[in-house]
Amino acid sequence: MFLTACALVIGWALAGPLFDYSNTWQLVINTTTTIITFLMVFLIQNTQTRDTYAMQLKLDELIRATKGAHTVLLDLEELSEEDLIALRDQYEALAAKARKRVQAGGKDTDMPDIKLN
């Protein structure tokens, strides 16, 4: 595709003298690139959405397969904003406790004691 795009630009540039570098000649490349850019935005967004969806499924499987993991986290992306903030606050508190424990010479491993709705 990149080579095709390069060939089209080169062809357009070579056609310049044939059209006396007119406004129409310039309008062709401007319009073409604008349309392609517009369509690429939707293509890239669709690809990213599919990639994110696949990644969420993989993470869900890792949570499901991990012994001791909280399986209520499987569909975390479906929670409301308030629930996500409350859950984040709980994990931040756990992290703060863990840092204190490590600074006191303790271990960094622990089963999270979180309260999920």
VMD Tcl script that builds the backbone (N, CA, C; Angstrom):
set m [mol new atoms 351]
animate dup $m
set s [atomselect $m all]
$s set {name element resname resid chain x y z} {
  {N N MET 1 A 0.820 -1.196 0.000}
  {CA C MET 1 A 0.000 0.000 0.000}
  {C C MET 1 A 0.864 1.259 0.000}
  {N N PHE 2 A 1.970 1.196 0.756}
  {CA C PHE 2 A 2.854 2.366 0.797}
  {C C PHE 2 A 3.437 2.643 -0.583}
  {N N LEU 3 A 3.860 1.594 -1.260}
  {CA C LEU 3 A 4.422 1.769 -2.607}
  {C C LEU 3 A 3.367 2.295 -3.577}
  {N N THR 4 A 2.142 1.829 -3.425}
  {CA C THR 4 A 1.051 2.318 -4.267}
  {C C THR 4 A 0.819 3.809 -4.021}
  {N N ALA 5 A 0.830 4.195 -2.749}
  {CA C ALA 5 A 0.645 5.614 -2.418}
  {C C ALA 5 A 1.781 6.452 -2.994}
  {N N CYS 6 A 3.007 5.954 -2.879}
  {CA C CYS 6 A 4.163 6.672 -3.445}
  {C C CYS 6 A 4.028 6.802 -4.958}
  {N N ALA 7 A 3.598 5.731 -5.613}
  {CA C ALA 7 A 3.437 5.752 -7.064}
  {C C ALA 7 A 2.370 6.770 -7.473}
  {N N LEU 8 A 1.278 6.849 -6.722}
  {CA C LEU 8 A 0.224 7.818 -7.033}
  {C C LEU 8 A 0.726 9.253 -6.878}
  {N N VAL 9 A 1.491 9.510 -5.825}
  {CA C VAL 9 A 2.030 10.866 -5.623}
  {C C VAL 9 A 3.019 11.227 -6.731}
  {N N ILE 10 A 3.848 10.275 -7.099}
  {CA C ILE 10 A 4.811 10.523 -8.182}
  {C C ILE 10 A 4.070 10.760 -9.495}
  {N N GLY 11 A 3.046 9.950 -9.760}
  {CA C GLY 11 A 2.233 10.142 -10.965}
  {C C GLY 11 A 1.561 11.499 -10.979}
  {N N TRP 12 A 1.038 11.905 -9.828}
  {CA C TRP 12 A 0.417 13.230 -9.729}
  {C C TRP 12 A 1.453 14.327 -10.002}
  {N N ALA 13 A 2.637 14.182 -9.400}
  {CA C ALA 13 A 3.688 15.188 -9.597}
  {C C ALA 13 A 4.119 15.254 -11.064}
  {N N LEU 14 A 4.242 14.112 -11.720}
  {CA C LEU 14 A 4.641 14.086 -13.130}
  {C C LEU 14 A 3.557 14.667 -14.032}
  {N N ALA 15 A 2.304 14.589 -13.588}
  {CA C ALA 15 A 1.197 15.134 -14.376}
  {C C ALA 15 A 1.107 16.650 -14.253}
  {N N GLY 16 A 1.845 17.240 -13.329}
  {CA C GLY 16 A 1.812 18.696 -13.126}
  {C C GLY 16 A 2.038 19.492 -14.382}
  {N N PRO 17 A 3.105 19.210 -15.137}
  {CA C PRO 17 A 3.333 19.995 -16.361}
  {C C PRO 17 A 2.210 19.837 -17.393}
  {N N LEU 18 A 1.587 18.652 -17.435}
  {CA C LEU 18 A 0.492 18.436 -18.389}
  {C C LEU 18 A -0.704 19.343 -18.089}
  {N N PHE 19 A -0.904 19.628 -16.809}
  {CA C PHE 19 A -2.031 20.461 -16.398}
  {C C PHE 19 A -1.588 21.873 -16.025}
  {N N ASP 20 A -0.364 22.226 -16.393}
  {CA C ASP 20 A 0.201 23.555 -16.116}
  {C C ASP 20 A 0.128 23.916 -14.629}
  {N N TYR 21 A 0.267 22.919 -13.799}
  {CA C TYR 21 A 0.246 23.125 -12.336}
  {C C TYR 21 A -0.957 23.971 -11.917}
  {N N SER 22 A -2.097 23.658 -12.491}
  {CA C SER 22 A -3.310 24.455 -12.265}
  {C C SER 22 A -3.883 24.200 -10.865}
  {N N ASN 23 A -4.874 25.015 -10.540}
  {CA C ASN 23 A -5.567 24.833 -9.259}
  {C C ASN 23 A -6.290 23.497 -9.216}
  {N N THR 24 A -6.825 23.069 -10.339}
  {CA C THR 24 A -7.498 21.764 -10.395}
  {C C THR 24 A -6.513 20.651 -10.131}
  {N N TRP 25 A -5.321 20.768 -10.689}
  {CA C TRP 25 A -4.270 19.757 -10.464}
  {C C TRP 25 A -3.948 19.664 -8.974}
  {N N GLN 26 A -3.843 20.795 -8.288}
  {CA C GLN 26 A -3.575 20.803 -6.848}
  {C C GLN 26 A -4.775 20.291 -6.064}
  {N N LEU 27 A -5.964 20.631 -6.517}
  {CA C LEU 27 A -7.185 20.212 -5.831}
  {C C LEU 27 A -7.331 18.698 -5.831}
  {N N VAL 28 A -6.877 18.041 -6.893}
  {CA C VAL 28 A -6.980 16.577 -6.979}
  {C C VAL 28 A -6.229 15.917 -5.825}
  {N N ILE 29 A -4.978 16.322 -5.589}
  {CA C ILE 29 A -4.199 15.686 -4.527}
  {C C ILE 29 A -4.724 16.091 -3.154}
  {N N ASN 30 A -5.140 17.336 -3.004}
  {CA C ASN 30 A -5.673 17.786 -1.715}
  {C C ASN 30 A -6.947 17.041 -1.349}
  {N N THR 31 A -7.855 16.920 -2.302}
  {CA C THR 31 A -9.114 16.216 -2.049}
  {C C THR 31 A -8.866 14.738 -1.771}
  {N N THR 32 A -8.005 14.132 -2.567}
  {CA C THR 32 A -7.706 12.713 -2.398}
  {C C THR 32 A -7.116 12.428 -1.023}
  {N N THR 33 A -6.129 13.205 -0.608}
  {CA C THR 33 A -5.509 12.965 0.695}
  {C C THR 33 A -6.479 13.234 1.846}
  {N N THR 34 A -7.352 14.223 1.687}
  {CA C THR 34 A -8.345 14.503 2.728}
  {C C THR 34 A -9.312 13.343 2.881}
  {N N ILE 35 A -9.789 12.810 1.781}
  {CA C ILE 35 A -10.730 11.679 1.827}
  {C C ILE 35 A -10.056 10.453 2.427}
  {N N ILE 36 A -8.843 10.172 1.997}
  {CA C ILE 36 A -8.127 9.003 2.526}
  {C C ILE 36 A -7.887 9.159 4.020}
  {N N THR 37 A -7.493 10.344 4.454}
  {CA C THR 37 A -7.274 10.588 5.882}
  {C C THR 37 A -8.559 10.392 6.665}
  {N N PHE 38 A -9.657 10.913 6.169}
  {CA C PHE 38 A -10.958 10.769 6.817}
  {C C PHE 38 A -11.329 9.293 6.977}
  {N N LEU 39 A -11.156 8.508 5.923}
  {CA C LEU 39 A -11.495 7.087 5.983}
  {C C LEU 39 A -10.535 6.317 6.890}
  {N N MET 40 A -9.271 6.699 6.909}
  {CA C MET 40 A -8.284 6.008 7.744}
  {C C MET 40 A -8.577 6.184 9.231}
  {N N VAL 41 A -9.126 7.321 9.606}
  {CA C VAL 41 A -9.478 7.538 11.012}
  {C C VAL 41 A -10.442 6.452 11.476}
  {N N PHE 42 A -11.450 6.164 10.680}
  {CA C PHE 42 A -12.430 5.151 11.060}
  {C C PHE 42 A -11.839 3.748 11.014}
  {N N LEU 43 A -10.991 3.489 10.051}
  {CA C LEU 43 A -10.339 2.187 9.968}
  {C C LEU 43 A -9.450 1.943 11.184}
  {N N ILE 44 A -8.661 2.941 11.548}
  {CA C ILE 44 A -7.768 2.806 12.700}
  {C C ILE 44 A -8.575 2.675 13.989}
  {N N GLN 45 A -9.640 3.438 14.123}
  {CA C GLN 45 A -10.470 3.353 15.322}
  {C C GLN 45 A -11.105 1.972 15.445}
  {N N ASN 46 A -11.578 1.424 14.339}
  {CA C ASN 46 A -12.169 0.086 14.353}
  {C C ASN 46 A -11.124 -0.951 14.754}
  {N N THR 47 A -9.934 -0.835 14.207}
  {CA C THR 47 A -8.861 -1.776 14.524}
  {C C THR 47 A -8.485 -1.685 15.994}
  {N N GLN 48 A -8.391 -0.484 16.532}
  {CA C GLN 48 A -8.050 -0.316 17.941}
  {C C GLN 48 A -9.147 -0.868 18.842}
  {N N THR 49 A -10.391 -0.682 18.461}
  {CA C THR 49 A -11.497 -1.212 19.254}
  {C C THR 49 A -11.446 -2.730 19.293}
  {N N ARG 50 A -11.195 -3.358 18.154}
  {CA C ARG 50 A -11.090 -4.818 18.103}
  {C C ARG 50 A -9.905 -5.305 18.931}
  {N N ASP 51 A -8.785 -4.595 18.846}
  {CA C ASP 51 A -7.599 -4.967 19.600}
  {C C ASP 51 A -7.851 -4.857 21.100}
  {N N THR 52 A -8.502 -3.778 21.516}
  {CA C THR 52 A -8.828 -3.594 22.932}
  {C C THR 52 A -9.771 -4.688 23.414}
  {N N TYR 53 A -10.750 -5.018 22.610}
  {CA C TYR 53 A -11.705 -6.073 22.971}
  {C C TYR 53 A -10.980 -7.408 23.142}
  {N N ALA 54 A -10.088 -7.735 22.218}
  {CA C ALA 54 A -9.327 -8.984 22.312}
  {C C ALA 54 A -8.425 -8.975 23.549}
  {N N MET 55 A -7.804 -7.836 23.837}
  {CA C MET 55 A -6.941 -7.747 25.004}
  {C C MET 55 A -7.751 -7.937 26.293}
  {N N GLN 56 A -8.948 -7.367 26.348}
  {CA C GLN 56 A -9.798 -7.543 27.524}
  {C C GLN 56 A -10.156 -9.011 27.725}
  {N N LEU 57 A -10.441 -9.703 26.634}
  {CA C LEU 57 A -10.759 -11.132 26.745}
  {C C LEU 57 A -9.562 -11.923 27.258}
  {N N LYS 58 A -8.371 -11.588 26.785}
  {CA C LYS 58 A -7.160 -12.269 27.252}
  {C C LYS 58 A -6.920 -11.996 28.731}
  {N N LEU 59 A -7.100 -10.749 29.143}
  {CA C LEU 59 A -6.927 -10.422 30.557}
  {C C LEU 59 A -7.972 -11.127 31.410}
  {N N ASP 60 A -9.213 -11.180 30.913}
  {CA C ASP 60 A -10.251 -11.909 31.637}
  {C C ASP 60 A -9.868 -13.370 31.828}
  {N N GLU 61 A -9.302 -13.976 30.798}
  {CA C GLU 61 A -8.886 -15.379 30.904}
  {C C GLU 61 A -7.747 -15.538 31.903}
  {N N LEU 62 A -6.808 -14.616 31.926}
  {CA C LEU 62 A -5.717 -14.692 32.901}
  {C C LEU 62 A -6.243 -14.558 34.326}
  {N N ILE 63 A -7.189 -13.655 34.528}
  {CA C ILE 63 A -7.789 -13.516 35.863}
  {C C ILE 63 A -8.510 -14.804 36.232}
  {N N ARG 64 A -9.298 -15.326 35.286}
  {CA C ARG 64 A -10.067 -16.538 35.559}
  {C C ARG 64 A -9.167 -17.712 35.891}
  {N N ALA 65 A -8.032 -17.817 35.230}
  {CA C ALA 65 A -7.157 -18.975 35.383}
  {C C ALA 65 A -6.198 -18.847 36.568}
  {N N THR 66 A -6.081 -17.658 37.159}
  {CA C THR 66 A -5.137 -17.445 38.246}
  {C C THR 66 A -5.796 -17.797 39.576}
  {N N LYS 67 A -5.194 -18.729 40.271}
  {CA C LYS 67 A -5.724 -19.152 41.568}
  {C C LYS 67 A -5.653 -17.974 42.541}
  {N N GLY 68 A -6.737 -17.714 43.222}
  {CA C GLY 68 A -6.787 -16.641 44.194}
  {C C GLY 68 A -7.171 -15.296 43.613}
  {N N ALA 69 A -7.321 -15.223 42.303}
  {CA C ALA 69 A -7.697 -13.946 41.690}
  {C C ALA 69 A -9.167 -13.656 41.943}
  {N N HIS 70 A -9.501 -12.400 41.985}
  {CA C HIS 70 A -10.889 -11.982 42.182}
  {C C HIS 70 A -11.607 -12.021 40.835}
  {N N THR 71 A -12.429 -13.029 40.645}
  {CA C THR 71 A -13.106 -13.185 39.355}
  {C C THR 71 A -14.178 -12.124 39.118}
  {N N VAL 72 A -14.560 -11.382 40.149}
  {CA C VAL 72 A -15.520 -10.294 39.917}
  {C C VAL 72 A -14.886 -9.180 39.095}
  {N N LEU 73 A -13.572 -9.232 38.906}
  {CA C LEU 73 A -12.890 -8.226 38.092}
  {C C LEU 73 A -12.946 -8.553 36.602}
  {N N LEU 74 A -13.561 -9.666 36.244}
  {CA C LEU 74 A -13.555 -10.106 34.851}
  {C C LEU 74 A -14.183 -9.088 33.899}
  {N N ASP 75 A -15.258 -8.469 34.285}
  {CA C ASP 75 A -15.908 -7.506 33.387}
  {C C ASP 75 A -15.791 -6.092 33.937}
  {N N LEU 76 A -14.625 -5.779 34.405}
  {CA C LEU 76 A -14.359 -4.489 35.033}
  {C C LEU 76 A -14.729 -3.311 34.136}
  {N N GLU 77 A -14.519 -3.460 32.839}
  {CA C GLU 77 A -14.805 -2.357 31.916}
  {C C GLU 77 A -16.294 -2.026 31.842}
  {N N GLU 78 A -17.138 -2.893 32.389}
  {CA C GLU 78 A -18.580 -2.657 32.370}
  {C C GLU 78 A -19.071 -1.893 33.597}
  {N N LEU 79 A -18.212 -1.688 34.595}
  {CA C LEU 79 A -18.616 -0.994 35.815}
  {C C LEU 79 A -18.834 0.492 35.551}
  {N N SER 80 A -19.595 1.106 36.438}
  {CA C SER 80 A -19.813 2.550 36.326}
  {C C SER 80 A -18.537 3.288 36.728}
  {N N GLU 81 A -18.494 4.553 36.397}
  {CA C GLU 81 A -17.327 5.374 36.736}
  {C C GLU 81 A -17.119 5.428 38.250}
  {N N GLU 82 A -18.204 5.541 38.999}
  {CA C GLU 82 A -18.108 5.607 40.454}
  {C C GLU 82 A -17.528 4.311 41.027}
  {N N ASP 83 A -17.994 3.166 40.503}
  {CA C ASP 83 A -17.477 1.878 40.975}
  {C C ASP 83 A -15.996 1.722 40.646}
  {N N LEU 84 A -15.599 2.180 39.467}
  {CA C LEU 84 A -14.181 2.098 39.085}
  {C C LEU 84 A -13.318 2.973 39.993}
  {N N ILE 85 A -13.807 4.152 40.324}
  {CA C ILE 85 A -13.054 5.049 41.208}
  {C C ILE 85 A -12.932 4.432 42.599}
  {N N ALA 86 A -14.019 3.857 43.109}
  {CA C ALA 86 A -13.975 3.220 44.431}
  {C C ALA 86 A -12.997 2.053 44.427}
  {N N LEU 87 A -13.007 1.267 43.376}
  {CA C LEU 87 A -12.098 0.127 43.269}
  {C C LEU 87 A -10.645 0.601 43.157}
  {N N ARG 88 A -10.417 1.638 42.362}
  {CA C ARG 88 A -9.074 2.206 42.245}
  {C C ARG 88 A -8.571 2.701 43.593}
  {N N ASP 89 A -9.456 3.353 44.353}
  {CA C ASP 89 A -9.068 3.851 45.675}
  {C C ASP 89 A -8.662 2.701 46.594}
  {N N GLN 90 A -9.366 1.575 46.512}
  {CA C GLN 90 A -9.020 0.409 47.330}
  {C C GLN 90 A -7.647 -0.133 46.943}
  {N N TYR 91 A -7.372 -0.200 45.656}
  {CA C TYR 91 A -6.070 -0.704 45.214}
  {C C TYR 91 A -4.946 0.276 45.565}
  {N N GLU 92 A -5.233 1.568 45.518}
  {CA C GLU 92 A -4.220 2.542 45.914}
  {C C GLU 92 A -3.903 2.411 47.403}
  {N N ALA 93 A -4.927 2.164 48.209}
  {CA C ALA 93 A -4.710 1.952 49.643}
  {C C ALA 93 A -3.887 0.681 49.883}
  {N N LEU 94 A -4.177 -0.375 49.131}
  {CA C LEU 94 A -3.392 -1.613 49.244}
  {C C LEU 94 A -1.934 -1.368 48.876}
  {N N ALA 95 A -1.726 -0.581 47.834}
  {CA C ALA 95 A -0.358 -0.282 47.403}
  {C C ALA 95 A 0.379 0.514 48.473}
  {N N ALA 96 A -0.304 1.461 49.097}
  {CA C ALA 96 A 0.329 2.254 50.160}
  {C C ALA 96 A 0.714 1.360 51.342}
  {N N LYS 97 A -0.176 0.432 51.719}
  {CA C LYS 97 A 0.131 -0.510 52.806}
  {C C LYS 97 A 1.330 -1.377 52.433}
  {N N ALA 98 A 1.366 -1.827 51.196}
  {CA C ALA 98 A 2.461 -2.687 50.748}
  {C C ALA 98 A 3.782 -1.931 50.781}
  {N N ARG 99 A 3.776 -0.674 50.366}
  {CA C ARG 99 A 5.019 0.120 50.410}
  {C C ARG 99 A 5.520 0.277 51.834}
  {N N LYS 100 A 4.607 0.518 52.779}
  {CA C LYS 100 A 4.994 0.629 54.185}
  {C C LYS 100 A 5.564 -0.696 54.689}
  {N N ARG 101 A 4.928 -1.783 54.288}
  {CA C ARG 101 A 5.375 -3.115 54.716}
  {C C ARG 101 A 6.777 -3.398 54.174}
  {N N VAL 102 A 7.038 -3.024 52.924}
  {CA C VAL 102 A 8.354 -3.252 52.323}
  {C C VAL 102 A 9.396 -2.372 53.001}
  {N N GLN 103 A 9.051 -1.127 53.284}
  {CA C GLN 103 A 9.984 -0.225 53.958}
  {C C GLN 103 A 10.338 -0.733 55.355}
  {N N ALA 104 A 9.414 -1.462 55.980}
  {CA C ALA 104 A 9.659 -2.013 57.320}
  {C C ALA 104 A 10.366 -3.365 57.243}
  {N N GLY 105 A 10.722 -3.792 56.017}
  {CA C GLY 105 A 11.431 -5.057 55.853}
  {C C GLY 105 A 10.531 -6.242 55.564}
  {N N GLY 106 A 9.263 -5.990 55.360}
  {CA C GLY 106 A 8.318 -7.075 55.080}
  {C C GLY 106 A 8.326 -7.465 53.615}
  {N N LYS 107 A 7.422 -8.389 53.286}
  {CA C LYS 107 A 7.317 -8.877 51.906}
  {C C LYS 107 A 6.356 -8.020 51.097}
  {N N ASP 108 A 6.532 -8.108 49.794}
  {CA C ASP 108 A 5.690 -7.358 48.868}
  {C C ASP 108 A 4.547 -8.213 48.327}
  {N N THR 109 A 4.472 -9.444 48.713}
  {CA C THR 109 A 3.414 -10.321 48.196}
  {C C THR 109 A 2.298 -10.428 49.213}
  {N N ASP 110 A 1.078 -10.411 48.700}
  {CA C ASP 110 A -0.084 -10.473 49.581}
  {C C ASP 110 A -1.315 -10.713 48.718}
  {N N MET 111 A -2.290 -11.341 49.306}
  {CA C MET 111 A -3.572 -11.472 48.629}
  {C C MET 111 A -4.361 -10.197 48.918}
  {N N PRO 112 A -4.788 -9.473 47.897}
  {CA C PRO 112 A -5.513 -8.224 48.135}
  {C C PRO 112 A -6.791 -8.474 48.907}
  {N N ASP 113 A -7.019 -7.623 49.876}
  {CA C ASP 113 A -8.244 -7.689 50.657}
  {C C ASP 113 A -9.152 -6.557 50.198}
  {N N ILE 114 A -9.798 -6.764 49.058}
  {CA C ILE 114 A -10.636 -5.723 48.503}
  {C C ILE 114 A -12.100 -6.070 48.700}
  {N N LYS 115 A -12.916 -5.056 48.752}
  {CA C LYS 115 A -14.350 -5.241 48.922}
  {C C LYS 115 A -15.047 -4.806 47.653}
  {N N LEU 116 A -15.537 -5.757 46.906}
  {CA C LEU 116 A -16.198 -5.459 45.637}
  {C C LEU 116 A -17.701 -5.562 45.816}
  {N N ASN 117 A -18.421 -4.702 45.095}
  {CA C ASN 117 A -19.875 -4.736 45.152}
  {C C ASN 117 A -20.415 -5.941 44.444}
}
mol reanalyze $m
mol bondsrecalc $m
mol representation Tube
mol addrep $m
